[in-house]
């Protein structure tokens, strides 16, 4: 049963009806928005990174470890993934993307943190993107080639293989691009083609193909010392893309030498076909020209030759056993035909691109909420980007091109920070994907900065693509992973097949423009599963047929379907008329009547009955025995979904209930509840002018929009035996939530004052919790500089769970920490002073342990330790991945390269927002410079836009002797700075 219970007052209902119109406008048009700060509308939350083991937000239990223990991933007769040793059990993969070319790799200890977090988010696959980069600012596994024989970067390779071993041990599989962004400019035969992307050189030119093969062979054949297997022999490798986003008709031919080469090759092709040659070749496929149809046929031949050759090489020469994908960009009928050559239909799609860094500008109207895509106001106000349209950026619409009996892998998707509705995209896309039988989904990306993957970072992080630094996207990933992987949304059987003539597609440039022409089919993926085949079908280049029981898979594959099965859809129809045509073609009279009645009420109801898109309210509803959710417009309305009722008080968001124990919700012993609202960094603000919004990032702590939702469950179990908890972002139970029982119905308030996540557990034994946690033991305090004291202790235990720890200094509480944290750094101390610390633990019911015995410590007299005199830079890293440095002993020069420091600063003593950061041994070396310390002198060496900065601190008292490698109070030293590129030096 699914029922919408609107709010009782007429005034409230009228406001709700206005919401869809307002929603498409994005954030309000204002000249200057006030910075967002904590208050009644926005609440600071705990964003501790490390997930508490066994918590409701630790989904690592979904993974069978190690990855590959069931044999290689294979493709069954239905076109689905299965394991070699379990051929009857279909497998779904869900995960993120990792950049394989970090400027600075994570340490082994940081890799463990990242691998644990990936597993905790329910990921059973990661896709490596751009492992081949070989630039100074982004170094991957390929050293910059100078010939067609590639050399691997040994240090990067070792880190790569160590991390893969960590993933394998956690049941996480690997999907990978071989070639993406490598620099071929060092190869004499290829360096004459200017900025032409290597992926096109590899697709077209013999030396480019040779480099491609050399890299693939070495990378896939190298034996990982941590697993004892080469990737080609390791069933952990579940997918491989020969090249990332390489479609020839999207290449630039503006470089004169490249244009001349391809013109010559194109003319050779034309001559071979008995066709006239051309005197000029367009700089772009999209430029007006009279040869687009010929270019389409030429590019098809070239694409098939290159990808077919590489696929054969990988399978037959290298010995790869994983399925081969690729051609993973753009989703028109030509690109999808090219994907028929691969083992997997792999593609990418975003709800528009922001690509924001620092202060950036975007247009909210380019990224409409998915819940509003069918609202006429959305289409009227939509702002195209790069020639896009709503259908081209609508992930569920990818199902209209889904190939028959071939795995479908969406290896990149996202709606980026800070656009409104990015939490909607996760649930709507994963539900639609599960319904349409998709096999893999990978959000792009997890994190682009090592530091932000392991430590708390301001909301939004360094790049707008990153999900782990966006608390809204992170919660969306938990919802999506559970929904997609567990099979809690039923897959539909194909009801219709689209047949395209493969000869027409490969000889008509307009085959790249079909999506806009066919946009009135956008509702169909919410009603039925359709599949697409390419066949010899010259009589009708495009036709739609219903699938009837008499058709065999061979009939469908060949497009050999009786004309009586054809349904007529024209581009002039409205979306609703197209939906009516599909429904009217059904042979099941009962299903036809129920779906048509729903459509008459502006409800798109899937043929399984589990998914409903309410076009009246712009709300997407999920109603299965194991999962319930309301997505989009909430506005206080109640949504009755089977045994569950969900309500959210804010205008937009998501409310969901997902079974964690694979039992129906009314029988489940553990349920993850979520109410996503909105998120902001402290002090963030936006300025909107002329339809464009400029975003200014805030700081920690992260804030969430305050909302009050409700979850009701008509349970089959004892209502009084349920308990509920508010969760931190890492799953720690922060506080108990009252559960109200009325008859067989329980009610749980979803108050987002501490975050989006809640846990409901069934425990008929436990009554009121009066037991306090055990006393924290082993409290230790260390001070190695005057500016800080480092505390550590052994974790307490509790019958329900430790919510957190309170830290006291000299009897005054100075910190309250997450229950999964057992370290604290006190930076508000002064040198040569004795302090006494006590730690107490508390649980969700507010029970507090006794205090640990006071631990005394006297702060050091050392200002900081840099160990420059050691003569090496061991232990120091450039945390932001920009720049390089070295240290020379015995009064030598501190050398800093300026090549990658354009408009940037390197601060030796500490960190600053927007500046490059130095870390010592992975620990933050920043400090507040409080009196009596002062900044003594600053030296800058500036050439053009390069600036190198070193600051030396001193105290106003007299100098004292110091051992080598330390700075004591009052001491200052002379340093030399060198601009290595220009030879300019300066002294301090």
ChimeraX attribute file (.defattr): number of C-alpha atoms within 10 A of each C-alpha:
attribute: neighborCount
match mode: 1-to-1
recipient: residues
	/A:1	11
	/A:2	18
	/A:3	11
	/A:4	14
	/A:5	14
	/A:6	16
	/A:7	14
	/A:8	10
	/A:9	8
	/A:10	10
	/A:11	9
	/A:12	14
	/A:13	15
	/A:14	10
	/A:15	11
	/A:16	19
	/A:17	15
	/A:18	11
	/A:19	18
	/A:20	26
	/A:21	15
	/A:22	13
	/A:23	24
	/A:24	26
	/A:25	19
	/A:26	20
	/A:27	15
	/A:28	12
	/A:29	15
	/A:30	14
	/A:31	11
	/A:32	13
	/A:33	13
	/A:34	11
	/A:35	15
	/A:36	17
	/A:37	20
	/A:38	18
	/A:39	11
	/A:40	9
	/A:41	13
	/A:42	21
	/A:43	22
	/A:44	22
	/A:45	20
	/A:46	20
	/A:47	23
	/A:48	21
	/A:49	24
	/A:50	21
	/A:51	25
	/A:52	22
	/A:53	17
	/A:54	13
	/A:55	17
	/A:56	24
	/A:57	25
	/A:58	22
	/A:59	22
	/A:60	23
	/A:61	15
	/A:62	19
	/A:63	18
	/A:64	16
	/A:65	18
	/A:66	17
	/A:67	25
	/A:68	22
	/A:69	16
	/A:70	17
	/A:71	15
	/A:72	22
	/A:73	25
	/A:74	23
	/A:75	22
	/A:76	18
	/A:77	9
	/A:78	12
	/A:79	20
	/A:80	22
	/A:81	26
	/A:82	20
	/A:83	21
	/A:84	18
	/A:85	14
	/A:86	14
	/A:87	15
	/A:88	10
	/A:89	12
	/A:90	17
	/A:91	19
	/A:92	21
	/A:93	22
	/A:94	29
	/A:95	30
	/A:96	26
	/A:97	24
	/A:98	22
	/A:99	19
	/A:100	23
	/A:101	25
	/A:102	21
	/A:103	22
	/A:104	20
	/A:105	22
	/A:106	21
	/A:107	14
	/A:108	13
	/A:109	10
	/A:110	18
	/A:111	22
	/A:112	17
	/A:113	18
	/A:114	23
	/A:115	20
	/A:116	19
	/A:117	23
	/A:118	25
	/A:119	24
	/A:120	28
	/A:121	27
	/A:122	26
	/A:123	29
	/A:124	28
	/A:125	30
	/A:126	28
	/A:127	28
	/A:128	20
	/A:129	25
	/A:130	25
	/A:131	26
	/A:132	25
	/A:133	25
	/A:134	22
	/A:135	16
	/A:136	14
	/A:137	18
	/A:138	18
	/A:139	23
	/A:140	28
	/A:141	25
	/A:142	26
	/A:143	20
	/A:144	23
	/A:145	20
	/A:146	17
	/A:147	17
	/A:148	20
	/A:149	15
	/A:150	21
	/A:151	17
	/A:152	18
	/A:153	16
	/A:154	12
	/A:155	11
	/A:156	21
	/A:157	18
	/A:158	15
	/A:159	17
	/A:160	19
	/A:161	19
	/A:162	19
	/A:163	21
	/A:164	24
	/A:165	21
	/A:166	20
	/A:167	27
	/A:168	26
	/A:169	18
	/A:170	23
	/A:171	22
	/A:172	31
	/A:173	28
	/A:174	22
	/A:175	24
	/A:176	26
	/A:177	22
	/A:178	24
	/A:179	26
	/A:180	21
	/A:181	20
	/A:182	24
	/A:183	21
	/A:184	27
	/A:185	19
	/A:186	13
	/A:187	18
	/A:188	13
	/A:189	16
	/A:190	20
	/A:191	14
	/A:192	15
	/A:193	21
	/A:194	13
	/A:195	15
	/A:196	22
	/A:197	18
	/A:198	25
	/A:199	25
	/A:200	21
	/A:201	19
	/A:202	22
	/A:203	23
	/A:204	20
	/A:205	16
	/A:206	14
	/A:207	20
	/A:208	22
	/A:209	21
	/A:210	16
	/A:211	23
	/A:212	25
	/A:213	23
	/A:214	15
	/A:215	24
	/A:216	21
	/A:217	19
	/A:218	17
	/A:219	20
	/A:220	21
	/A:221	17
	/A:222	16
	/A:223	17
	/A:224	19
	/A:225	12
	/A:226	13
	/A:227	16
	/A:228	12
	/A:229	16
	/A:230	19
	/A:231	23
	/A:232	21
	/A:233	18
	/A:234	24
	/A:235	26
	/A:236	29
	/A:237	27
	/A:238	27
	/A:239	26
	/A:240	24
	/A:241	25
	/A:242	25
	/A:243	26
	/A:244	21
	/A:245	20
	/A:246	23
	/A:247	21
	/A:248	22
	/A:249	20
	/A:250	14
	/A:251	16
	/A:252	18
	/A:253	23
	/A:254	17
	/A:255	15
	/A:256	12
	/A:257	14
	/A:258	20
	/A:259	20
	/A:260	16
	/A:261	16
	/A:262	16
	/A:263	19
	/A:264	17
	/A:265	14
	/A:266	19
	/A:267	18
	/A:268	14
	/A:269	17
	/A:270	17
	/A:271	12
	/A:272	10
	/A:273	9
	/A:274	9
	/A:275	12
	/A:276	10
	/A:277	14
	/A:278	12
	/A:279	8
	/A:280	11
	/A:281	20
	/A:282	19
	/A:283	16
	/A:284	17
	/A:285	20
	/A:286	14
	/A:287	9
	/A:288	10
	/A:289	11
	/A:290	9
	/A:291	14
	/A:292	20
	/A:293	19
	/A:294	18
	/A:295	22
	/A:296	22
	/A:297	19
	/A:298	19
	/A:299	18
	/A:300	21
	/A:301	14
	/A:302	14
	/A:303	22
	/A:304	16
	/A:305	14
	/A:306	18
	/A:307	22
	/A:308	14
	/A:309	12
	/A:310	21
	/A:311	23
	/A:312	15
	/A:313	16
	/A:314	22
	/A:315	15
	/A:316	11
	/A:317	11
	/A:318	17
	/A:319	15
	/A:320	25
	/A:321	21
	/A:322	24
	/A:323	22
	/A:324	24
	/A:325	29
	/A:326	30
	/A:327	28
	/A:328	26
	/A:329	20
	/A:330	18
	/A:331	25
	/A:332	18
	/A:333	23
	/A:334	23
	/A:335	22
	/A:336	25
	/A:337	24
	/A:338	21
	/A:339	22
	/A:340	17
	/A:341	18
	/A:342	20
	/A:343	21
	/A:344	28
	/A:345	28
	/A:346	25
	/A:347	25
	/A:348	22
	/A:349	23
	/A:350	19
	/A:351	25
	/A:352	26
	/A:353	20
	/A:354	22
	/A:355	14
	/A:356	18
	/A:357	16
	/A:358	14
	/A:359	10
	/A:360	15
	/A:361	18
	/A:362	19
	/A:363	22
	/A:364	23
	/A:365	24
	/A:366	24
	/A:367	28
	/A:368	28
	/A:369	28
	/A:370	29
	/A:371	26
	/A:372	24
	/A:373	21
	/A:374	18
	/A:375	16
	/A:376	12
	/A:377	16
	/A:378	23
	/A:379	16
	/A:380	9
	/A:381	14
	/A:382	19
	/A:383	19
	/A:384	15
	/A:385	14
	/A:386	7
	/A:387	7
	/A:388	14
	/A:389	19
	/A:390	25
	/A:391	19
	/A:392	20
	/A:393	24
	/A:394	20
	/A:395	23
	/A:396	22
	/A:397	24
	/A:398	24
	/A:399	24
	/A:400	23
	/A:401	21
	/A:402	24
	/A:403	24
	/A:404	22
	/A:405	19
	/A:406	24
	/A:407	24
	/A:408	27
	/A:409	24
	/A:410	23
	/A:411	27
	/A:412	22
	/A:413	24
	/A:414	25
	/A:415	30
	/A:416	28
	/A:417	25
	/A:418	23
	/A:419	22
	/A:420	23
	/A:421	28
	/A:422	23
	/A:423	30
	/A:424	25
	/A:425	26
	/A:426	27
	/A:427	28
	/A:428	24
	/A:429	21
	/A:430	26
	/A:431	27
	/A:432	27
	/A:433	26
	/A:434	23
	/A:435	28
	/A:436	28
	/A:437	25
	/A:438	26
	/A:439	24
	/A:440	24
	/A:441	32
	/A:442	26
	/A:443	27
	/A:444	26
	/A:445	25
	/A:446	24
	/A:447	25
	/A:448	26
	/A:449	22
	/A:450	20
	/A:451	20
	/A:452	20
	/A:453	23
	/A:454	21
	/A:455	15
	/A:456	19
	/A:457	22
	/A:458	21
	/A:459	29
	/A:460	29
	/A:461	26
	/A:462	20
	/A:463	19
	/A:464	25
	/A:465	28
	/A:466	29
	/A:467	30
	/A:468	28
	/A:469	29
	/A:470	26
	/A:471	26
	/A:472	26
	/A:473	29
	/A:474	19
	/A:475	23
	/A:476	21
	/A:477	26
	/A:478	23
	/A:479	26
	/A:480	24
	/A:481	25
	/A:482	24
	/A:483	24
	/A:484	26
	/A:485	22
	/A:486	16
	/A:487	18
	/A:488	23
	/A:489	27
	/A:490	16
	/A:491	17
	/A:492	17
	/A:493	16
	/A:494	16
	/A:495	18
	/A:496	23
	/A:497	26
	/A:498	22
	/A:499	25
	/A:500	23
	/A:501	20
	/A:502	20
	/A:503	15
	/A:504	21
	/A:505	24
	/A:506	25
	/A:507	18
	/A:508	18
	/A:509	20
	/A:510	17
	/A:511	18
	/A:512	20
	/A:513	14
	/A:514	13
	/A:515	22
	/A:516	15
	/A:517	12
	/A:518	17
	/A:519	17
	/A:520	21
	/A:521	23
	/A:522	23
	/A:523	20
	/A:524	23
	/A:525	20
	/A:526	22
	/A:527	25
	/A:528	23
	/A:529	23
	/A:530	25
	/A:531	25
	/A:532	24
	/A:533	22
	/A:534	24
	/A:535	17
	/A:536	16
	/A:537	18
	/A:538	12
	/A:539	8
	/A:540	12
	/A:541	16
	/A:542	15
	/A:543	18
	/A:544	22
	/A:545	23
	/A:546	21
	/A:547	20
	/A:548	14
	/A:549	5
	/A:550	8
	/A:551	13
	/A:552	12
	/A:553	13
	/A:554	9
	/A:555	12
	/A:556	21
	/A:557	19
	/A:558	14
	/A:559	22
	/A:560	15
	/A:561	21
	/A:562	11
	/A:563	10
	/A:564	8
	/A:565	14
	/A:566	17
	/A:567	15
	/A:568	12
	/A:569	18
	/A:570	12
	/A:571	13
	/A:572	11
	/A:573	14
	/A:574	14
	/A:575	18
	/A:576	18
	/A:577	15
	/A:578	21
	/A:579	24
	/A:580	17
	/A:581	15
	/A:582	23
	/A:583	23
	/A:584	16
	/A:585	18
	/A:586	17
	/A:587	11
	/A:588	10
	/A:589	12
	/A:590	10
	/A:591	15
	/A:592	18
	/A:593	14
	/A:594	15
	/A:595	23
	/A:596	19
	/A:597	14
	/A:598	15
	/A:599	19
	/A:600	12
	/A:601	12
	/A:602	15
	/A:603	20
	/A:604	26
	/A:605	22
	/A:606	20
	/A:607	21
	/A:608	17
	/A:609	18
	/A:610	22
	/A:611	26
	/A:612	22
	/A:613	25
	/A:614	22
	/A:615	19
	/A:616	13
	/A:617	22
	/A:618	25
	/A:619	25
	/A:620	25
	/A:621	28
	/A:622	26
	/A:623	23
	/A:624	23
	/A:625	21
	/A:626	24
	/A:627	26
	/A:628	29
	/A:629	29
	/A:630	31
	/A:631	28
	/A:632	27
	/A:633	27
	/A:634	27
	/A:635	22
	/A:636	23
	/A:637	22
	/A:638	22
	/A:639	24
	/A:640	22
	/A:641	23
	/A:642	18
	/A:643	20
	/A:644	27
	/A:645	25
	/A:646	28
	/A:647	26
	/A:648	29
	/A:649	18
	/A:650	20
	/A:651	18
	/A:652	27
	/A:653	25
	/A:654	29
	/A:655	27
	/A:656	25
	/A:657	28
	/A:658	26
	/A:659	25
	/A:660	25
	/A:661	14
	/A:662	18
	/A:663	15
	/A:664	18
	/A:665	26
	/A:666	19
	/A:667	17
	/A:668	20
	/A:669	18
	/A:670	22
	/A:671	26
	/A:672	23
	/A:673	27
	/A:674	29
	/A:675	29
	/A:676	30
	/A:677	25
	/A:678	22
	/A:679	24
	/A:680	30
	/A:681	25
	/A:682	23
	/A:683	18
	/A:684	17
	/A:685	18
	/A:686	22
	/A:687	17
	/A:688	20
	/A:689	12
	/A:690	9
	/A:691	14
	/A:692	15
	/A:693	22
	/A:694	16
	/A:695	19
	/A:696	17
	/A:697	23
	/A:698	21
	/A:699	17
	/A:700	17
	/A:701	21
	/A:702	28
	/A:703	30
	/A:704	26
	/A:705	21
	/A:706	23
	/A:707	23
	/A:708	16
	/A:709	23
	/A:710	20
	/A:711	23
	/A:712	21
	/A:713	22
	/A:714	20
	/A:715	17
	/A:716	13
	/A:717	16
	/A:718	15
	/A:719	21
	/A:720	18
	/A:721	15
	/A:722	23
	/A:723	22
	/A:724	25
	/A:725	24
	/A:726	28
	/A:727	28
	/A:728	26
	/A:729	25
	/A:730	25
	/A:731	28
	/A:732	30
	/A:733	28
	/A:734	25
	/A:735	19
	/A:736	20
	/A:737	19
	/A:738	13
	/A:739	19
	/A:740	16
	/A:741	18
	/A:742	10
	/A:743	11
	/A:744	13
	/A:745	19
	/A:746	19
	/A:747	21
	/A:748	23
	/A:749	19
	/A:750	27
	/A:751	20
	/A:752	24
	/A:753	19
	/A:754	21
	/A:755	32
	/A:756	28
	/A:757	26
	/A:758	31
	/A:759	24
	/A:760	23
	/A:761	17
	/A:762	19
	/A:763	14
	/A:764	13
	/A:765	6
	/A:766	12
	/A:767	11
	/A:768	7
	/A:769	14
	/A:770	12
	/A:771	16
	/A:772	22
	/A:773	24
	/A:774	20
	/A:775	21
	/A:776	23
	/A:777	16
	/A:778	13
	/A:779	19
	/A:780	17
	/A:781	22
	/A:782	16
	/A:783	21
	/A:784	16
	/A:785	21
	/A:786	21
	/A:787	25
	/A:788	21
	/A:789	23
	/A:790	16
	/A:791	20
	/A:792	18
	/A:793	17
	/A:794	14
	/A:795	21
	/A:796	21
	/A:797	17
	/A:798	18
	/A:799	13
	/A:800	16
	/A:801	19
	/A:802	26
	/A:803	29
	/A:804	25
	/A:805	25
	/A:806	19
	/A:807	22
	/A:808	18
	/A:809	17
	/A:810	14
	/A:811	11
	/A:812	10
	/A:813	13
	/A:814	13
	/A:815	14
	/A:816	17
	/A:817	17
	/A:818	25
	/A:819	26
	/A:820	21
	/A:821	18
	/A:822	18
	/A:823	17
	/A:824	16
	/A:825	15
	/A:826	17
	/A:827	14
	/A:828	12
	/A:829	16
	/A:830	20
	/A:831	17
	/A:832	16
	/A:833	12
	/A:834	13
	/A:835	17
	/A:836	15
	/A:837	23
	/A:838	22
	/A:839	27
	/A:840	22
	/A:841	30
	/A:842	28
	/A:843	28
	/A:844	24
	/A:845	21
	/A:846	16
	/A:847	17
	/A:848	22
	/A:849	21
	/A:850	16
	/A:851	18
	/A:852	19
	/A:853	16
	/A:854	17
	/A:855	17
	/A:856	16
	/A:857	18
	/A:858	18
	/A:859	22
	/A:860	21
	/A:861	18
	/A:862	19
	/A:863	22
	/A:864	21
	/A:865	16
	/A:866	16
	/A:867	19
	/A:868	19
	/A:869	16
	/A:870	14
	/A:871	15
	/A:872	13
	/A:873	16
	/A:874	13
	/A:875	12
	/A:876	18
	/A:877	20
	/A:878	17
	/A:879	23
	/A:880	21
	/A:881	21
	/A:882	22
	/A:883	24
	/A:884	17
	/A:885	14
	/A:886	15
	/A:887	17
	/A:888	15
	/A:889	13
	/A:890	9
	/A:891	12
	/A:892	12
	/A:893	16
	/A:894	17
	/A:895	18
	/A:896	21
	/A:897	17
	/A:898	25
	/A:899	15
	/A:900	15
	/A:901	19
	/A:902	15
	/A:903	12
	/A:904	18
	/A:905	21
	/A:906	24
	/A:907	18
	/A:908	18
	/A:909	18
	/A:910	18
	/A:911	19
	/A:912	11
	/A:913	7
	/A:914	11
	/A:915	15
	/A:916	20
	/A:917	24
	/A:918	23
	/A:919	20
	/A:920	18
	/A:921	12
	/A:922	16
	/A:923	10
	/A:924	13
	/A:925	17
	/A:926	19
	/A:927	15
	/A:928	12
	/A:929	12
	/A:930	12
	/A:931	9
	/A:932	11
	/A:933	16
	/A:934	13
	/A:935	12
	/A:936	13
	/A:937	12
	/A:938	12
	/A:939	17
	/A:940	17
	/A:941	18
	/A:942	15
	/A:943	14
	/A:944	7
	/A:945	10
	/A:946	19
	/A:947	18
	/A:948	24
	/A:949	16
	/A:950	20
	/A:951	17
	/A:952	20
	/A:953	21
	/A:954	21
	/A:955	18
	/A:956	14
	/A:957	11
	/A:958	9
	/A:959	13
	/A:960	10
	/A:961	11
	/A:962	12
	/A:963	7
	/A:964	11
	/A:965	12
	/A:966	18
	/A:967	24
	/A:968	21
	/A:969	24
	/A:970	17
	/A:971	19
	/A:972	16
	/A:973	9
	/A:974	8
	/A:975	17
	/A:976	16
	/A:977	21
	/A:978	20
	/A:979	20
	/A:980	13
	/A:981	12
	/A:982	10
	/A:983	8
	/A:984	12
	/A:985	15
	/A:986	14
	/A:987	14
	/A:988	16
